[in-house]
Amino acid sequence: MMTIGVEEEYLLLDPVTALPVSLAEETRVAAGLQRIAGEEEVQPELLQAQVEVATPVCEDLAEVGGHLLRLRHAVSAAASTVGCRAAATGAAPLTDGIPVPVTPSPRYLALRAEGGRLVDEQLVNGMHVHVAMPDRSAGVAVLNRVRLWLPLLVAMAGNSPLWRGQDTGFASWRTVVFGRWPVSGPPPHFADAADYERRVDALVKAGAIADTGQVYWQARLSDRYPTLEVRCFDVQLRAEEAAMFAGIVRALAATALREENTGVPVPPCLPEALYAANWHAARHGLEGRLIDSQGCQRSAGDLVCTLLDHIAPALEDNGDTREVTSLLHQFLQRGTPADRQRQAWADGGLRALADLIALEGTAD
């Protein structure tokens, strides 16, 4: 069975105004003093109003969900201790126009010098799912197949409809903001692992990116771990929904590996169709019709059913069928996170929205 791990990014907000506050280091230190979070489990992010957590390597979804709940509780309690509130939202719903300082590490300071205003607008938070790969050749083969499903995952996971106090009209505004970096969006198709390494190295040598860490494709091979890293998700409102997406990613990866090993051809996909599908997914979420990897319009519900049919054998093999299908049913009944943010904003304004996205409010 493929092992998995999840990384989540959270936003730190003023408890009264809901504006981002630069208390990441204080929150991280406070979290490290608790018994429920390890010293290295809460890390700084690009901006000082963000923190990141990472689960240990996990074998089942209950383990993933348990670690995420533990880490969310630790960050929430730590944030409260230092006078702010931690939030699981894909984008800051409110800003005051004053740039949040960059975390003072050489890497982040260099990124600030290169990215300019783009860095100021990186008040966006994602979730990354790591799936263990046998080797990098297998990772590229899986990447070539999983990439076709990324737009649907973007549509399902959208949790950033609000920006600067207004509805953007997008389910995932984070996808738009993050897509401004030079190497971002859905990854291209690669001939093999050598082709992957050659093309990434060419980007670095050309100065398009400073290093391989700036390969911001929505799925990529990790440089730190022997994993495929799927990065297309907005951070989720609820820990169990994050675990659900981890199960879906693992099943997609297992299905892709099985197809590769049995000689099933990779479905053709024009890059422009995939990019357009990704934009429409970020725009519409699961409302209305989406574009599949073949460039055809289909209902969102039809695409979700196609996904479940595609990964059903892998879910069964992993023992994840009951948990993923149950969580997905609840997820669709509840509405996507973007739907829930919009409803809270419409019904109760800032207070209701802040309660919804707060980590301690995840059991809505």
C-alpha positions in Angstrom: 0.0 0.0 0.0 1.3 3.5 -0.9 2.0 5.6 2.2 0.7 9.2 2.2 1.3 12.5 4.0 -0.4 15.9 4.0 0.9 19.4 4.4 -1.5 22.3 5.2 -1.1 26.1 5.3 -3.1 28.3 7.6 -3.7 32.0 7.8 -3.3 34.0 11.0 -6.1 36.6 11.5 -6.9 39.4 13.9 -9.8 38.1 16.1 -11.7 41.3 15.7 -11.0 42.6 12.2 -10.2 39.3 10.5 -7.2 41.0 8.8 -4.0 39.1 8.5 -1.5 39.6 11.3 2.2 38.9 11.4 2.4 36.5 14.3 3.7 33.3 12.6 6.9 33.0 14.7 5.1 33.6 17.9 2.4 31.0 17.0 5.0 28.5 15.9 7.0 28.8 19.1 3.8 28.6 21.2 2.7 25.5 19.3 6.1 23.9 19.9 5.7 24.3 23.6 2.6 22.1 23.6 2.7 18.3 24.1 0.3 17.7 21.2 2.7 19.1 18.5 6.2 18.1 17.8 9.0 20.7 17.7 9.3 20.6 13.9 5.6 20.0 12.9 4.7 23.7 12.7 6.8 25.6 10.3 6.9 29.2 8.9 5.7 30.0 5.4 6.5 32.7 2.9 4.6 35.5 4.7 4.6 36.2 8.4 0.8 35.7 8.6 1.0 32.1 7.6 2.1 28.8 9.1 2.4 25.3 7.7 2.0 21.9 9.3 2.9 18.5 8.0 1.7 15.1 9.1 4.1 12.2 9.6 4.1 9.4 7.0 0.7 7.7 7.2 -0.6 4.3 6.1 -4.4 4.9 6.4 -6.8 7.8 6.2 -7.9 7.6 9.8 -4.2 8.3 10.7 -4.1 11.2 8.3 -7.3 12.7 9.8 -6.1 12.2 13.3 -2.8 13.9 12.8 -4.5 16.8 11.0 -7.0 17.3 13.8 -4.1 17.2 16.3 -2.1 19.7 14.4 -5.0 22.0 13.8 -5.8 22.0 17.5 -2.2 22.8 18.3 -2.1 25.7 15.9 -5.5 27.0 17.0 -4.5 26.9 20.6 -1.1 28.5 20.0 -2.7 31.3 17.9 -5.2 32.1 20.6 -2.3 32.2 23.1 -0.5 34.9 21.1 -3.6 36.9 20.3 -4.7 35.8 16.9 -6.9 33.3 15.2 -5.8 30.5 12.8 -8.0 30.0 9.7 -8.3 27.3 7.1 -9.1 29.4 4.0 -7.5 29.3 0.6 -7.2 33.1 0.5 -7.4 36.0 2.9 -11.0 37.2 2.6 -9.9 40.7 3.9 -6.7 42.8 3.5 -5.9 46.4 4.3 -3.5 47.0 1.5 -0.5 47.0 3.8 2.0 44.2 2.7 2.6 41.4 5.2 6.3 41.1 5.9 8.1 38.2 4.4 9.6 35.5 6.7 13.3 36.6 7.0 15.0 33.5 5.5 17.4 33.9 2.6 15.1 31.9 0.3 12.0 33.9 1.1 13.8 37.2 0.9 15.2 36.3 -2.5 11.7 35.4 -3.6 10.5 38.8 -2.4 13.1 40.6 -4.4 12.3 38.6 -7.5 8.5 38.5 -7.2 7.7 42.0 -6.1 4.0 42.7 -5.8 3.2 39.1 -6.5 4.7 38.1 -3.1 2.6 40.7 -1.4 -0.5 39.0 -2.7 0.5 35.5 -1.7 -1.9 35.5 1.2 -3.1 32.1 -0.2 -3.0 28.7 1.5 -2.9 25.3 0.0 -2.9 21.6 0.9 -0.3 19.3 -0.5 -0.7 15.5 -0.7 2.4 13.3 -0.9 2.1 9.8 -2.2 5.1 7.4 -2.0 6.5 6.3 -5.3 8.8 3.3 -6.0 11.2 5.5 -7.9 11.3 8.6 -10.0 10.5 6.8 -13.2 7.3 5.5 -11.7 6.6 9.0 -10.3 6.8 10.6 -13.8 4.6 7.8 -15.3 2.0 8.4 -12.5 2.3 12.2 -13.0 1.5 11.9 -16.7 -1.8 10.3 -15.8 -2.8 12.1 -12.6 -2.4 15.5 -14.3 -5.5 14.8 -16.3 -7.6 14.9 -13.2 -6.2 18.0 -11.6 -8.9 20.4 -12.9 -11.6 18.3 -11.3 -9.7 18.3 -8.0 -9.4 22.1 -8.2 -13.1 22.4 -8.8 -14.0 20.2 -5.8 -11.5 21.7 -3.4 -12.1 25.4 -4.1 -12.0 27.3 -0.8 -11.1 30.9 -1.7 -14.0 32.8 -3.2 -13.5 36.0 -1.3 -10.6 38.5 -1.7 -10.4 42.1 -0.3 -13.9 41.9 1.0 -15.5 41.0 -2.3 -16.7 37.9 -4.0 -14.2 37.2 -6.8 -16.7 35.1 -8.8 -14.1 32.2 -8.5 -14.4 29.1 -6.4 -10.6 29.0 -6.1 -9.0 32.5 -6.3 -5.9 30.9 -4.9 -5.5 29.0 -8.2 -5.5 32.3 -10.1 -3.0 34.0 -7.7 -0.7 31.0 -7.6 -0.9 30.6 -11.4 1.0 33.9 -11.9 4.3 32.3 -11.1 6.5 31.4 -14.1 6.3 27.6 -13.6 2.8 26.8 -12.4 -0.6 25.3 -13.3 -1.0 21.8 -14.7 2.3 20.1 -15.5 3.2 19.1 -19.0 3.5 15.5 -20.2 7.0 14.0 -19.9 8.6 11.3 -22.0 10.3 9.7 -19.0 12.1 10.6 -15.8 15.2 11.8 -17.7 13.0 14.2 -19.7 11.5 15.5 -16.5 14.9 16.2 -15.0 16.3 17.7 -18.2 13.4 20.1 -18.6 13.4 21.2 -14.9 17.2 21.7 -15.1 16.8 23.8 -18.2 14.4 26.1 -16.4 16.9 26.6 -13.6 19.9 27.1 -16.0 17.9 29.7 -18.0 17.2 31.7 -14.8 13.4 31.2 -15.2 13.4 29.9 -11.6 16.0 30.1 -8.9 16.0 26.4 -8.0 13.8 23.3 -8.3 11.8 24.4 -5.3 10.2 27.0 -7.5 8.6 24.4 -9.7 5.1 25.3 -8.7 3.2 22.9 -11.0 0.0 21.6 -9.4 1.7 18.2 -9.3 5.4 17.4 -9.3 8.0 15.1 -8.0 9.2 16.1 -4.6 12.9 16.9 -4.2 12.8 16.2 -0.4 10.9 12.9 -0.3 10.4 9.9 -2.6 6.9 11.0 -3.4 4.6 12.5 -6.0 3.3 15.7 -4.6 -0.2 16.9 -5.6 -0.4 20.6 -4.8 -3.6 21.8 -6.6 -5.9 21.9 -3.5 -6.9 24.9 -1.5 -6.6 24.2 2.2 -9.8 22.6 3.4 -12.3 23.8 6.0 -12.4 20.4 7.7 -9.7 17.9 8.5 -11.8 14.9 7.4 -12.3 16.5 4.0 -8.5 16.9 3.7 -8.2 13.2 4.5 -10.8 12.4 1.9 -8.8 14.2 -0.8 -5.7 12.4 0.4 -7.5 9.1 -0.2 -8.6 10.2 -3.7 -5.1 11.2 -4.6 -3.7 7.9 -3.4 -6.3 6.0 -5.4 -5.5 8.0 -8.5 -1.8 7.3 -8.1 -2.4 3.6 -7.5 -4.7 3.4 -10.6 -2.1 5.3 -12.7 0.7 2.9 -11.6 -1.5 -0.1 -12.4 -2.3 1.2 -15.8 1.3 2.0 -16.5 2.4 -1.5 -15.5 -0.3 -3.2 -17.6 0.4 -1.1 -20.7 -2.8 1.0 -20.8 -2.1 4.0 -23.0 -2.1 7.5 -21.5 -5.2 9.3 -22.9 -4.2 12.1 -25.2 -4.6 15.6 -23.9 -3.9 18.9 -25.6 -2.1 21.2 -23.2 -4.4 24.1 -24.1 -7.5 22.0 -23.2 -6.0 21.1 -19.8 -5.1 24.8 -19.0 -8.6 25.9 -20.0 -10.1 23.1 -17.9 -8.1 24.3 -15.0 -9.2 27.9 -15.3 -12.9 26.9 -15.6 -12.5 24.6 -12.6 -11.1 27.5 -10.5 -13.9 29.8 -11.8 -16.9 27.6 -11.4 -16.1 24.9 -8.8 -18.8 22.3 -9.0 -21.5 24.7 -10.3 -22.6 24.1 -13.8 -20.5 22.5 -16.5 -16.7 21.9 -16.6 -14.3 21.0 -19.3 -12.7 17.5 -19.2 -9.2 16.6 -20.3 -10.4 15.9 -23.8 -11.8 19.4 -24.2 -15.4 18.4 -23.9 -18.0 20.1 -21.7 -19.5 17.9 -19.1 -21.5 18.4 -15.9 -19.6 18.5 -12.7 -21.6 15.7 -11.3 -20.9 13.5 -14.2 -17.1 14.1 -13.9 -17.2 13.3 -10.2 -19.0 10.0 -10.9 -16.4 9.2 -13.6 -13.6 9.9 -11.1 -15.2 7.5 -8.6 -15.6 4.8 -11.2 -12.0 5.3 -12.3 -10.5 4.9 -8.8 -13.0 2.4 -7.4 -10.7 -0.7 -7.6 -7.8 1.2 -6.0 -10.0 2.5 -3.2 -11.1 -1.1 -2.5 -7.5 -2.3 -2.5 -6.5 0.4 -0.1 -9.5 -0.2 2.3 -10.6 3.3 1.6 -13.9 2.8 -0.2 -16.3 3.2 2.7 -14.5 6.2 4.2 -14.0 8.1 0.9 -17.4 7.5 -0.5 -19.1 8.4 2.8 -17.1 11.6 3.2 -17.6 12.5 -0.4 -21.4 12.1 0.0 -21.4 14.4 3.0 -19.1 16.8 1.2 -21.4 17.1 -1.8 -24.5 17.5 0.5 -22.8 20.2 2.5 -21.6 22.1 -0.6 -18.0 22.8 -1.6 -15.9 25.0 0.8 -16.4 27.9 -1.6 -20.1 27.5 -1.4 -20.0 27.4 2.4 -17.9 30.5 2.6 -20.3 32.4 0.3 -23.3 31.3 2.3 -21.7 32.3 5.6 -20.7 35.7 4.1 -24.3 36.2 2.8 -26.0 35.0 6.0 -23.9 36.5 8.8 -21.2 38.7 7.3 -17.7 38.9 8.7 -18.5 37.2 12.0 -20.1 34.2 10.5 -17.3 33.8 7.9 -14.6 34.1 10.5 -16.2 31.4 12.6 -16.6 29.1 9.6 -12.9 29.3 8.5 -11.4 29.3 12.0 -9.6 26.0 12.8 -11.5 25.6 16.0 -14.7 26.0 14.0 -14.2 23.0 11.7 -16.9 20.9 13.3 -19.7 23.1 11.9 
